[in-house]
Amino acid sequence: MQEIFGIAAFRSRQQVIRFEAALRRAGVHGQVISTPRDVSVGCGLSVRFDLSDTDEVLSVYRQARPSNLIGFYRVERTGSGRPLIAPLL
């Protein structure tokens, strides 16, 4: 099964929680998840979102301006192997 989604990775758990809450207030679905190993420079948590919501996610980011962002990434999981990860921007 193939699964493709976006993540916003941060260096601070507090910023992950704040960004997920900002998305929720804006009506954009986000979910706090463990950061994939290939992006594990940060705190270990990221906000997952649907790629179809990327424009809204970026808009919320620009408005909320949370600090400690590592970046936005596209994650593609196929089967049980390691996911393919690429910067979104």
C-alpha positions as CSV (number, residue, x, y, z in Angstrom):
1,M,0.0,0.0,0.0
2,Q,1.3,3.4,-0.9
3,E,0.9,6.4,1.4
4,I,1.9,9.9,0.5
5,F,1.6,12.9,2.8
6,G,3.4,16.1,3.9
7,I,5.0,16.9,7.2
8,A,6.2,20.0,8.9
9,A,9.3,19.2,11.1
10,F,10.3,21.4,14.0
11,R,13.2,21.4,16.5
12,S,10.8,22.0,19.4
13,R,7.9,19.9,20.6
14,Q,6.2,23.0,21.9
15,Q,6.2,24.4,18.3
16,V,4.8,21.2,16.9
17,I,1.9,21.4,19.3
18,R,1.4,25.1,18.6
19,F,1.4,24.6,14.8
20,E,-1.0,21.7,15.0
21,A,-3.4,23.8,17.1
22,A,-3.1,26.7,14.6
23,L,-4.0,24.4,11.7
24,R,-7.0,23.1,13.7
25,R,-8.2,26.6,14.3
26,A,-7.9,27.3,10.6
27,G,-9.9,24.2,9.8
28,V,-7.0,22.3,8.3
29,H,-6.5,18.7,9.5
30,G,-3.1,18.0,11.0
31,Q,-1.8,15.2,13.1
32,V,1.2,15.0,15.4
33,I,3.4,12.1,14.4
34,S,6.9,10.8,15.0
35,T,9.3,12.4,12.6
36,P,10.6,9.9,10.0
37,R,14.2,8.9,10.7
38,D,15.6,10.6,7.6
39,V,14.4,14.0,9.0
40,S,15.2,13.3,12.6
41,V,17.3,16.4,13.2
42,G,14.6,17.9,15.4
43,C,12.6,17.0,18.5
44,G,11.2,13.7,17.1
45,L,7.7,15.0,16.4
46,S,6.2,16.6,13.3
47,V,2.8,17.7,12.0
48,R,1.4,15.5,9.3
49,F,-1.0,16.9,6.7
50,D,-2.5,16.0,3.4
51,L,-0.5,17.2,0.4
52,S,-3.8,18.6,-1.1
53,D,-3.8,21.0,1.9
54,T,-0.2,22.3,1.3
55,D,-1.3,25.8,0.3
56,E,-3.5,26.2,3.4
57,V,-0.7,24.8,5.6
58,L,1.8,27.3,4.3
59,S,-0.7,30.1,4.7
60,V,-1.2,29.1,8.4
61,Y,2.6,28.9,8.8
62,R,3.1,32.4,7.4
63,Q,0.4,33.7,9.8
64,A,1.4,31.8,12.9
65,R,5.2,32.1,12.3
66,P,6.2,29.3,14.7
67,S,9.9,29.2,15.4
68,N,12.4,26.3,15.1
69,L,11.0,25.0,11.7
70,I,13.3,22.5,10.1
71,G,11.2,22.3,6.9
72,F,8.3,20.9,5.0
73,Y,8.7,17.5,3.5
74,R,6.8,15.1,1.2
75,V,6.8,11.6,2.6
76,E,6.1,8.5,0.5
77,R,5.7,5.1,2.1
78,T,5.4,2.0,0.1
79,G,5.4,-1.3,1.9
80,S,7.5,-1.8,5.0
81,G,10.7,-0.3,3.7
82,R,12.1,3.2,4.6
83,P,10.0,6.0,3.3
84,L,11.1,8.3,0.5
85,I,11.5,11.9,1.8
86,A,11.9,15.0,-0.2
87,P,11.7,18.7,0.7
88,L,8.4,20.2,-0.3
89,L,9.7,23.7,-1.1
